[in-house]
Amino acid sequence: MHAIEKILAKNSGRTELHAGEIVVAKVDFAEINDLYLQTIYSFYEMGGEKVWDSERAAFVFDHYAPAPDMKSAENHGKMREFAKKNHLRFHFDTNCGVCHQVMPEAGVIYPGMIVVATDSHTTTHGAFGAMGTGCGATDMATILMTGELWFRVPEIIEIRLEGETPKGVYPKDVILHVLGKLKADGAVYKAIDFTGSYVEQLGVSGRMVICNMAVEMGAKTAYMQPNQAVLDYVASRAIRSYEVQQTDPDFVYEEQYVFDVSDLEPQLACPHSVDQVAPLSDVVQEKEVRLDQGYIGSCTGGRVEDLAVAAKILDGKHIPEYTRLIVVPASAEVMQTCMEKGYIQSLMRAGATITTPGCGACLGAHEGILAPGETCITTTNRNFPGRMGAVDAQIYLASPATVAASILNGRITDPRNYLL
C-alpha cells in the first residue's frame, strides 16, 4: 500500500485497503475557518450537542481578519461563542494568521494523521507526511459530532521532481511549471505523491508551497515522505506522538510524471487561469506588463523565506510612485521573526504596506483588493476573474522574488539579476 492508504487504513480500523473503496475514518484534527459559520448551524440542525473532542478541533479567523465589515464581525462572534461553549483547547483568533501556517506552528500537524478543514488548500499538510483535505460545512458538522468522516480512497499519481533549481528559481516556480503541464484537471479527486531528489532536499516552507497548490490540479490530497527537515520541525512542536507511514516498495502508481527542474527559469501563471503558465522570459518578450500592485503573502507565499528574499531584493531601494506593494505575513510568528531579522523594516522602507497576518486580499475580501482594470503580480495561489477584487483586474502568479523584482520596476521583471 501507499502511505496515504496506510493512513486511511489505520484510522478506519483496516489492515488493507485500495483505491476506489469507501471507508469511514477517524479524523485526527478538524479546522473551521471564518467563511464557514454554516458549520455551526448544520451541527445543531443535525442534533449536535457538543464537539466530540475539545482537543482536536479549532476555529481559525483568517479570511476576514480583522473583521472588515459587520457581517464578518457577527460571524466571528458566533464562532467564538461556540468555541467557548465547547471548551476548545485551540482557538486561533484574528491575531494569529492563516490556518495552514498556524496549525503546524501550534504542533497539531504531524506525520501519519488525517486533518480535514473547511479550506481546499488543506492539501498543504502533505508536506508533513499527513493526509490533509478540505470539506464543506455539512461534512465538517458531521466530524464535529462524531470525529469521523467517509472517504473514497483516491488513486495516487507520482510526480517525481529531479535535480536542483538554478539560482532565482523557487518552489513556486516548480509547482507552476507542473501545473502548466498537467493542467487544472490533471488530478481530479486523486492524490499526488511528490517524490524525487528535489523534494528530498526541500525545506518545510518549500514543501508546503508545492503541496498547497496540488489542489489546483484537482487533487483530493497531496503527500511527501517526510525528510529530516520535516521531522526536526515536527519534533520541536508536535503535541502528540505520531507514526511516519512508508509506501511499500512494490506499490504501483496509477500515473507517473517526471520533471527535471535543473534548467527551469522563473514562471508566471497568466490571467485568468492557474494553469495558464509560461516562462517569464516568454511573457516579457511578448509584451511589457505594467503593474499597479505587488502582493506577497497567503498560505502559498507569506512565510519567513518569502519575505526574506523580497527584503533582499528591495533593501535600500523604493518602489515606483503610484504603485503598491502589500505584504501579508502568513502568521504572527512569521511576522515576529521577520521583524527580528529586519525584513519588515526593509520592506517598509521600500514602500511596502504591511498588513495583519491572514488571507488578506487573496480571496478579494480586504487589505489590498484590486480596482477595475488594475494589474497585480502576487505570490497567492489563484488568479481567477474577480479573485482579488474587480472582475476585469489582471492577476499574475509568481514567486516572491519575481513579485519583488517586478514591483520594484513597475513591470514584470526577471528576478535573477537582483540575486547575483
N, C-alpha and C positions, 0 to 999 in steps of 0.2 A: 504493500500500500504506500501511497504518498503520505507525507507528513500531515497534510491537510485532512486526508481521510482518517488518519490515526487520531487526530484531534477530535473529529466528529464522532469517531467510534468510542473513544474514551468517555466523552461527555454524554453519549447516548446508551452507555452500558453494553456496547457491542464489542466483539473481538475482531470482527472483519466487516467491511462494507465497501461498496464500489460505486462509481459514477452512475447516476440515474436513480439511485434508491432515495426514498423519503425517510428521514429519521426525525425523531423528537429528541433534542439535545439540551442539556443544561447550559445556561448562559453564565459565564463567569463574571461579566460586568456589563451593565446596561447604562447608556448615557442618553439624556434627552436635552437637545438644545432649545433655545428660546423661540424657535419657529413652531414648536410643536406643543402648544397648550392643549390641543385636541387630545393628546395622550391622557391627560388627567380626566377630561370629560369621558373618554372611552373607558377608562379604568372604572369609573363609578357606574357608567351605563351597563357594564358587563358584570356588575356586582362586586367589584373590588372593594376591599375594606382597608387593607394595609399592604405595603410593599413586602414582597416575600423575604427580602434580606436587606436590612438597612445598611449593610457594609458593601453591597455590590451594585448600587445604583446611584446615579448623580445627575443633577441638572448642571448645565454649563450655559451661562449667559454670554454668548459670543457674537451672534449675528446682529444683535441690537444693543451693543454695549459701548457706552452707557445708553439708556433708552433715549431714542431721538424723537419720540412722539408719545402721546397719551396712551395709545393702544398698546404699544410695546411695554410701557411702564406698568400698565394694568396687568398685562400678561406676566411680567416679572413678579409682580406682587402675588398673583395667584400661585405661581410656581414656588415662590418662597414659602408660602403658607403650607403647601403640600409637602415640601421638603422638611419643614419644621414638624409638622404633624406626624410624619413617618420617621423622624429622628435619623435622617440620612447622615451617615458619617462624612460623606463627601458632598460639598456644595461649592461650585465654582461661580461666584458672582461676577459682576461687571468689572471687577478689578483684576481678573485672572488671565484671560486670554482665550485663544482658540482651543476648542475641545481636543483636537488631535495632538496638540502640544502639551496642554496642561495635564492630560491623563497620564502619559508616560512620565512626566515630571513628578507626579504625585505617587508613582510606583504602582498604579493599578493595572498597568500593561506589562505583560511578561510572556515568554515563550510558552507555547502549548495551550494557550487559553482561547476561549471564544468571547469576543467583545462585539456587542451589537449596539448601534447608535442610530439616532434619527438623522443621519447625515450620510450621503452617498460616499463621501471620501473616507469612510472608516476603513477602506482598503489600506490606508496609510499604515495600519498597525501590523501588517505583514512584514514590515521592516524589522519587527522584534520577534519574528517566528511565531506570531499569533495568527488566529483566524479572525479577521475583522470584516464586518459587513454592515450595510445600512438597512433600515426598515422604516415602515410608516407608523402612524400613530396607533392604529389598532393592534398591530403586531407588538409594538412596544408596550401597550397596556397589558397584553397577554403575558409578556415577560415580567412586568412588574407584579402581576398577580401570582404567577406560577414559577418564575425563574427558568422557564423553558420556552423553546420555540421550535417549530418544524423547519427543516432544511432539506432541500434537494441536494444530494451530493454532486458537486459540479465536476464536469470534465476538466482536465488540467492541461494547460498549454505551457510548454517550456520556452522562455525567451532567454537565450544564452547571450550574454554580453561579454565579449572578449577584448582584451587589450587595455591600453592606458590612454586616456584622453589627452590631447595636446593642451598646452597652456592656453587659458582663456575659454576652455570648453568645460561645461559643468553638468551635473546630473540632470538639470532641467533641459539642457540641450539634448542629452541622450534620450530621455523619455519622449521629448517632442519628435525626435527623429524616428523612434519606434512607432509612435502614433501616426506619423505621416505615412509610414509604410503599411501598417496593419489596419489603419482607419478606425473610425468611431464604432464600427460594428464588428470589429475583429475578434472579440472575445465575449460576446453576449452570454450572460449567466454562466460563464466559465471562470475557472481560477487561473491565474497566471503565476507561475513559479519563475522568478528571475534568478538565473544562475550565471556562472562563468567567472573568469579571473577578474573582470572589472568589479563585479558585485562583491567578490570575496574580500577585496581590499577597501571597499567603500565604508565610510564612517556612518554614524547613526543618521545625521541630517540628510546626507545624500540618499540613503536608503529610503527615508521617509518621503522624499520628493518623488522618487520613482514609483513606489508603491501607491502613493496618493493618486497619481494620475492613471493608474491601471483602470480605474472606473471609467475613464474617458474612452476606453475601448469596449466598454460594456461589461467589464469583469465583475463578477459577484464578490470575489475576494482576491487578494494577492499574497504572495509568500516569498520570503528569502530565508534561507538557512542561516541562523544567527552566527556571526563571526565573533572574534574576541572583543571587538569594539562594542558590539551589542551586549554581549554577556557582561562586560565590565559595567556598562551603563545600567543594566537591569539589576545587577548585583548590588549596586550602590543605592538603589531606590525601591526595589520591589517590596511590597508589604506582605506577600505570600510566597511560600515555596512553590517551585514550578519544575516542570519536566520538559526538556527540549526534545521534540519529536524528530526522528530521522526518516527520510524517504528510503525505502528499500532499494537496493542496487538494481534489482530487476524490474522496477516499475516502468511501465510503458506510457509515455505521454500521448495524448490524443493528437497533438500537433507540436512541432518543434521549429523554432526560428533562431538563427544565429546572426548576430550583428558584431562586426569589428569596429570598435569606437576609436581606433588609433588614428584615423585620418579625418575624424569628424571636425566640422567647423561649427561656430555658433549658429543656432537655428531660430526660426521665427514661426509661430503659428499665426497666420494672417486672417484678417476678418473674412467671414464670420463663423469659422469652424475650428475646433481644436485640432482636427486632422488636416487642415489646410496648411501644411508645413513646407517650408522651403529653407535652403541655406540662406543665411543673412546676406551673403555676397550677391546672390541672385536677385534678392529684393532691392538692394541699394543700386545695383547696376541697371535695373529696370526703371526705377523712378526714385526721386528724393521724397522721403516720407517725413513731413514736418510734424512736430509733436506739440501738443498743448500740455500734456501731463505725463509724468512718470510715476509709477506706483510700485513700491517694494513692500511686500507683506503677504499675509494669508498663511494658510496651512501648507502652502507649497513654497513660499519664498520669504518668510519673515523670521528666520532663525539667526542665531549669532553669526554663523558663517556667511549668511546672505548680507547682513548689514555690514560685516567686516569688509567684504570685497567692494561693496558700494562706497564705504568710507575711504578705502584705499584709493579708489579712482577719483573721488571728489575732494579729497583732502587738499586744502589750500586753493581750491577753485570755487566758482559760483555758477549756478545755472543761469540761463539767459533771462532777461527781463520778460515778464508776461508769460512765463512758463511756471509749472508747479511740479514739485516732487513730494509725493505723500509717502511717508514711511510709517508702517504699522507693525511693530514688533509682535511676534506670534504669542508671546506671553509676558507676564510681569517679570518672570525670572529672566527671560531673554532681554527685556528692556534694562533690567538692573545690571546684568552682565555687560551689556553694550555701553551703559553709562560708565561703569567702572573702567572699561577698556578705552573710553574716549570716542567710540564710534558715533554715539548720538550727538556729541558736541561737534564733531567734524561734519556730520550731515547737516546739522542746523546752521553751521557757519556757511555751508554751501548753498543754503536757501531752502532746505527741506522743511516740511511741516511734519512734526512727529505727533501721532495720534494715539488714542487709547489702544492697548493690546486687544486684539479681537479680529473679527472678519472684515470690519470696515466697509469699504466700497466694493469689495469682491462680489457681493450679490446686489449691488445697486441700492443699498439702504441709506447710507450716510457716510460721512467722513471721506469725501473725495469723489462723489459721483460726477458723471460727465454730462456736459450740456450738448444740445443738438449740434451735430457737425464737428465735434471735437475728436481728436485722435490721442490715444493713450497707449503707452507701452508699459506692460505690467508683468510682475512675477506670478500672478494668480493663475488659476487653472482652467478658466473658461472664458470664451470670447464671443458668446452668442449675442445676437442683436438684443440690446437692452440690458445686458448682464450687469453693466456698471453704470447704468443711467439711461441716457437718451437712446432710443432705438436705432437712430442713424449714426451714433458715435462709432468710431473705428477703434478696435481693440487688437493689439498685437501682444502675443505672449512670448516671453523671453526669460533668460537667466537674469539674476540680479546684476551681474557685471554688464550685460548688454543694456539693461534699463539705465544703469548709472551713466555709462558712456554716452548713451543716446540722448538722455535729457540734458546732459552737460553741453551737447552740441545743438540741441533743439531739433534734432532729426535722427532717424535710426542710424546707428553707428556701430561699427565693429569694435568690441572692447579690447581686442588683443593688443592694440598699440598702446593702451594705457596700463598694461600689465607686464611691461618689459623688465 
